[in-house]
Amino acid sequence: MKRFVLLDTAPIPDGSGALCLFEYGEDFVIKIAGGDGGQLMNTRMHGSEDALAAIPCKKVAGRPDSRVLIGGLGMGFTLAAALQNLGKTAEVEVAELVPGVVEWNRGPLGAKAGYPILDPRTRVIQDDVANCLKSADQRYDAIMLDVDNGPEGLTQKRNGWLYSAQGLQRCHQALRNKGVLAVWSASADRLFSDKIRKAGFKVEEVQVYAHGNKGTRHTIWIAEKLR
């Protein structure tokens, strides 16, 4: 019988809790320490994480020396999908706030996604993705955000800035001409779609299965910069 085996605990900077890595049979699971037992992510269900990168990266793959930003390393599946859909001269910056998550991806967990963190096109930034955005002007062809469970911050309240009007406008400014913003969420949010439009994007709300073609569906907003 499978059971959860705690492998490691990684503190979230600024004392806002911790993340726990568990082994569950042949899979790995990440949970919030002291939470209700719910899973933030696991290696068996990552279809929507793949799509978060595949959809926008296919749109910008033909651009010379494309550069994209991923907010949240997670289990590496979004990074792997980005690398798979971009050219050999592309650069993928990954902002991960929790140092322990980076180390997990260098260890056995990384094997599940094919160790994309070791790809020479990958640049890992151990920082809040918000800080990366605040210092970037027309730097990226695509930005992919998967830092929380959706427009309302779960793991950190300050994540809410990314989903605010100010945060979305900063994403708009950080994108190059006709750049693409992709935002992952565990559930749909019609009001958030309107907020993205007001920030200067043409937006589509896409529903993607977490695993295969059945079961839980997650939401990805695909927003193209209009100006």
N, C-alpha and C positions, 0 to 999 in steps of 0.2 A: 504493500500500500504506500502510495506517494505521500510525503509530508514536507512541509516547509522547513528548510534547514538554513538558519541565519549564517551567512558567510562574512558579512562586514556591515559596519554602520559608518556613514559619512556625514559629518556635521555640515549644515548649510551655513555659509558665512553670516556674520552679524548675529549669531545666536538665535536664528529663527527656526530651530528644529534640526532634524536630521533625516537622511534617507537610508533605508535598509535594503541590502541585496540578499535575496534568498535563492537557494537552489530548490527546485521542485521537480523531482524526477530528472528528466533530460533538459528541462527548461530553467530559465532564470526569471526572477520576479523582483521588481522594485516597489517598495511601499514607503509610506511616510511613517517614521518612527512614532509610536504612541497613537497612531490613527485608529480608524474604525475597522482596520483589517483589509480595506479595499486596495486593489492593485493600481499603481500609477501606470505601469507598463509591464509587459512580459514578452519573452522571446517567441512565444507561439503565435501571438496575434499582433502583426505589425503591418497589415495591408494598408491601413490609412497613413502610417508613417512613411511607407514607401511612396504612396501617391503624393504626399505633401511635397516631396522633392521631384518626383518624376514629371508631374504636370508642368510646373513652372520651368524646370531645367530643359525640357524638350522645346519650350518656346524660345529659349535664349541660347541653345546649344550651338547655333550657327554663327554666333557673334565671335569675332576674333578676341582671343585672350579674355574670355568671359570670367567674371568674378561674382561669386554669390556668397551670401551670408546665411548661416543656419543658427538660429537661436535655440539652444538646447541640444546637447549631444545625445542624451538618453541612452539607448542601447545600440546606437550606431546605425540603425536601419535607414534613417533619413539621409545621413551622410553617405552611406553606401549607394543609395538610389541616385543621389545627386552625382556622384562620381561616375556611375554607370551611364548616365544620360548626358554627360558633358564631355567635351573634347580633351585631347592630351595636353593642351596649353592652358586649360582652365585652372582657376584657383578657388578653392572652397575654404572659407573661413568659418570656423565653428566656435561659437561663444558658449562656454559652459561655466556656470557659476560655482559648481561644487567640485573641488579638486578630486574627491574620491570617485566621482563618476568617470572622470578621465582615466584614472588608474584602473577601474574596473574594465574599461574598454581596451586597455592594454593587456589585460589578463585573460582568463578563460572566457569571460563574457564576450569579449571581442570576436571570438571565433564564430559566433552565431551569425554575425553580419559580414564575416570575411575580413576582419581587421582593417576596416577602411581608414582608421585613424593613422595607419602606417603608410598610406598612399602618399607619394611625394607631392601631390596636388593639394593635400590637406594642411591647413594651418590651424592649430588649436589655440584659442585665446581663453585663458582662465579668468573670466570676468563676466559681469552682467551684460547681456546683449544690449541693454538700454544704453550702456556707456559706449559701446561700439557705434550705435546709431547716432548718438549725440555728437560724435566727432567725425561723422562721414557726410560728405556732400557729393552727390552723384558718383558714388563709388561702386555701387553694385548693379548688376543686371537682374538679379533676383534676390529676394529676402524671404526666408522660410522661418516661421515662428512656431515653436512647439515647446513653450516654456512652462505651460500650466494646463489645466483641464479645460480652459476656455476663457472667454472675455472677462470672467470674474476670477481673480487670482485665488488659487487654492493653496499651493505650497508656500507662496509668499504674497502678502497683501500688496507689496510694492510692485508686483508684476502687473497690477492694474494699469499702471502708466502706459504700458505697451499697447493696451487696448483702448486708451482714451483718445479723444480728438487730437490732443497734442502729440501723443505717441505715434498715431497714424500719419499725421502731417510730417513728423520727423522721418518716418519710413519713406514717405513720398519724396522728401528732399534727399534722402540717401540713395535713391534709385536713379539710374541713368535714364535717358530717354526711352520710353516704351518699356521700362522695367516692370517686373512682376513681383507682387507681394502675395505670399501664401500663408494662411493662418489656420492652424489645426484647432479643433475643439471637440470635446466629447459629445456635444449636443448642438442643435441648431439655435440660432438667435437672430431673428429678423431685424431687431433694432440695431444689431451690430453691422448688418449688411448696409443699412442706411448710413451708419456712421462712417463706414469705409467710403461710400460714394461721396459724402460731403468732404472727405479729405482729398478728393481729386482723382478717384479711381473708377474704372468700369469694373464692376464686381459680379462674380458668379458664385453661387453657393452650391458646392458639390457634396453629395452624399457618397461615402465610401465604406465598404465593409471592413471591419477590423481583421477578419480572417476569411479568406476564400470569397464565396458569394452568398453567404447566409449569416444570420445572427446579428450581432450588434453593428450598427452603422455610426460612423463618426462624420463630422462636418469639416470640410476644408473650404475656406474662402479663397478664390483665385481672383486677384485684383490687378488689373493692368493700368499703369500710369497713363493718364490722358494727356498730360502736358509736361 
